[in-house]
Amino acid sequence: MDAHRTNAPNSSAPRAGTAGIMVDKARPGQPHKGKVLVAVHAHLQDVPYYAGGLCAKLLLEGYTGYLVRTTNDEKYGGRTLAQNILSNEQEHVKMAAALGFKDVFDLYYRAHRMNEISPTEIRGRLILLLRMLKADTVISFRPSGPGDEDIDHDATGRAVEDACDLAASESDFQEHLEAGFGARPIDERYYFCTHSDQPFNRVVDIGPHVERKIDALVECQSQGGGVSGAELRARLAREGKRLPLLGNDDRTANREYARQFLLDEHREYGRRHNLPYAERFLYVDRRPPAKTKVDEYVSRNAVAI
């Protein structure tokens, strides 16, 4: 087994209905001020759907955030590949702004073909970003998450996991260090739950941030259902019908469609914990303890000479 694989997420993490699940609610002030989070996803809709509430919460609590998309999303949008790439790129910027991210990075690997790309190449680019941005916390896919058959999710998750493990190594990509981007441990990680079979140990109360999550979802119009409300409203009008839920304009229609239908799972997650809406994550904290076993042993047993 490779050394950097020994710290992989614990596959025995608790599932729904078991003990050991922490409910994370809003924290007053800005307890994370000065810290940096990097969220890495494969497609335009991934972060807003799986972690939009968490990102809005952490950014409001003081984090500076950066959003990285690994693919070019060329297969999504219903137009030519070039037009799809452009529309997804533009929507990515708008979606990130809606959640409060400072900047976005697009790696532009071809969608549905990331399994063809050298893992070492992807890992190297991500390590550079993590070091350059001085990341403290990373949000992304769990490598080989059960039930998730998206090859781009899998390739992204594996590359992110490796990059987080190796970003602290002064022996890997030494040219980064020469350029002034020092080695950096990534101690806090949140792994998306993209399928009901995936383990989780943290439930995040996103009720106070649900409007921002909706803001982000409706920017995902080339994919992700951001324009579905307007499309449904137009179809019903052609049939001589209307749905009061969708209001009288496309913006309202898209927002209320997202609230009613795209947040269905998040309402169910929240209901189990007496919350209006929730997102679920496998959270890993590798920050070293204030005192190591060696420190404790020395304090108990050291004698004067």
N, C-alpha and C positions, 0 to 999 in steps of 0.2 A: 504493500500500500504506500502511495506517495505521502511524504510528510505533510504536505499541505492539505491532504484529505482527512487527516485524523480529527480535525475539528468540525466535520460536517454536522448539520443540524441533527439533533437527536430524533431518530425515527419513532421513538416511543413517546413523543410529546403528546399531551392530553388531547382528546377529541371532545366534541360537543357533549355536554352532560356529565363530564368527569371533573374531579377536583384538580386544582392547580391552575385554573384559568384566572388571569388577572383582568379586571375591568378597568380600563384607562379612561378617566374623565378629564374634562378641561382643567387646566392648572392656572391659577391667577398669575398676573404679571408676565414676565418673560424669562422663565427659568432656564431656557436654552439659549439665551442671548450669547452671541459669539461663536456658536457651533454651526457646523455646515452639514447639510444632508444632500445626498445625491440619490435620486430615484432613477432607476434604469429599467426601461421597458422595451418591448419589441415593436409594438404597434401603437398608433395614435390613441386608441381607446383604453389601453391596459391600465395605466396609472389612474386616470379619472374614474374608471369603473371599480378597480380593485382597491385603490388606496387614495382616492381623491379627498375623502374626509380626513384621513390621517395626515396627509400632506398639508392640507389647509390648517389643521390643528397645530402641527409642529411649527409651521412657518409663522403662525400668529403668536406662538409661544417663544419666538425669538430666533429660530433657525434661519440661516440664509440657505436657499434651496436652488439646486441645479437639476435639470431634467435631461436625461440622455435617452435617445431613441436609436435602437440598433439597426432597424431596417428602413428601407425607403417607401414601404407601403404601396408599391406600384400596382398591387393586385386589387386595391380597394378604391372605389369611386365610380366605377361604371363607365369610365371614358378611356382614352388611350393611356398607355403606361406613363408617358411624359406628363399628361394632364393630371393623372392620379398622384404622381410624385409631387407635383407642385401644390395641388389642393391639400394634400395631407401635410406637407411642410408648412403651409400657411396656417392651417388649423392647429398644428402642433404649437406654434408660437402663441396663438390666441388662447388655446386651452391652458398652456403653462401660465400665462399672465393671469387668467381667471383664478387659478389656485394660489398665486402669489410667488411663483418661482422667479428668481432673478435673471436666469438665462437658460437657453436650451442648446443642446449639442445633438446633431444628427450624424450617425455613422454611415448611413446610406447603403447598407448591405441589401442585396436583393431579397425581397419578401418571399417566404416559402422556400428559400434556398440557403439559409444560414448554416445548414449542416454541411455545406460544401466549403465553407470558409475555414481557414486554419485557426483552430482555437488559440494558438500562440499569438497570432496576429490580433485577434479581438482582445485577448487578455492584455497584451502590451498596450493597446490604445486605452483600455479602461484603467490600467494601472497609472498611466500618465495623467489621465483626467483626475483620478482620485488624489494623486500626489499634488498636482497643480492646484486643485481646488481646496486642498487641505481638508478633505472629507473626514467627518467624525462618525456619521451614520449613513448607512446605505439601505435602500428599499428596493427589492426586486423579486424575481421568481425564485422559488425553491428548486434547486437542481433535481431533475427527475421526479418532479412532484407527481404523485399518483393521480391518475384520471385526466391529466393535461396532456393531450396528444399533439399540441402545436409544436412543430419542430423549431420554430423561431423562439418560442418561449424556452424550450429546453436548451438550445445553444446559448441563448442570452443568460439564462440562469447559471449554467456551468461556467461561462466566462466570467460572470460577476463574482461568483463564489471564489474562483481561482484568483481573480484580481484582488479581492479583499484580503485573501490569505497571504498573497505575495507582495502586497503594497508595502508591508513593513520590512521586507528583506532588502538589505543593502547589497546583496549579491546578485539580485535580479535587476536587469535594465539599469546598469550603473550609469548609462549616459543621462538618465533622468537626474541622478544625483549631481553629475557634473554640470548639468544645466541649472541647478539650483532648486530642483523639486525633490525634497528630501523624502526618505523612506517614512511611511506613516501607517501605523496599525489602524485597522477599521474594526473597532470593538463592538459597536452596536449595529445589529442588522434586523430588519423586518422582512419576512418572506410573505409574499402574497398568498392567500388561499384562493386558488382559481377553480377548485373543485371541492365538492362536499366531502370527499374521502381524504382530503389533506389534513394533517394534524395542525393544531393551533394551540397557543397558550395565552394569547392576548386578544381581548375584545375591546375595540376602541369605540367610545361613545362619540358618534359623529353628528348627533342631533344639532348642536350649536353651529355646525359647519355645513349642514346639508344644502343650504342655498348656494354656497360656493361650489360644492360638488355638482349641483345641477348646472351652474354657470359653465363648468368645465365640460360636462356631458353634452350640452347643446352646441358646443363648438366643434364636436366630433361629427361632422356632417358627411364626410366621405365614407365613414364607417362608424359603427357604434350607436346608430339610432338618433343622432342629434337633431335630425330634420324630420323624424317620423311623425311628430305631431302635426306639422304643417301638411305633410303628405296625406295623412288620414283626414284632416279637416277638408282638404281640397277634394278628396275622393267622395266624402260624404256630401259635399256641396253639389257635386255632379249628379248624385243620386237623389237630390232634393231633401237631404237630411242634415242635421247638425248635432254635435255632441256638446252639451253645455260645458263639460269639463275643459274643452279646448279653447274656450273664450272666443274673441272676435278678431284676433290677429295671429300671424304666424309665430311671433315670439312667445306669446302666451301659450299657444298650442304646443310648441316644442318643450317649453319648461314644464307644463302640466302633464304632458305625455311622459316625460322623463320621471317626474315625481311619482306618477301613478304606476308606471310599468317598469321602468329601468331600475327603480330602487326597491322593487318587490323583495328580492332576496335580503337586502339590507334591513328592511322592516322586520323580516322574519328573524334574522340574526339578533336584532335589537329586542324583539319581543321575548326571547328566551332569557334575557337579562334585565327585563323591565326598563328598556331604553327605547326611544322612538325609532332610531336607526343605529346600526353598528356595522363596523368592518372587522374582519378577523385576520390575525397574523400569527405566524410562528416567529417569536421574538427571541433573539440570542444576544446575550450581554457577556462579552469576553473581557470587560475591563478588569484589570488585576485588583485583588483585594487591597485594602489600605495596608494590611500587614500580611506578609506571606508566612507560610509555616516555618520557614527558616528564621524570619524576624521574631516570631513568637518563641521559637526554641531558644534563640540567642538571648532574648530578654529574660527568660526564666532561668537559664543555666550558665550564662557568662559570669566569670569571676574576675576580680581585679588582679593585676599582676604587678 
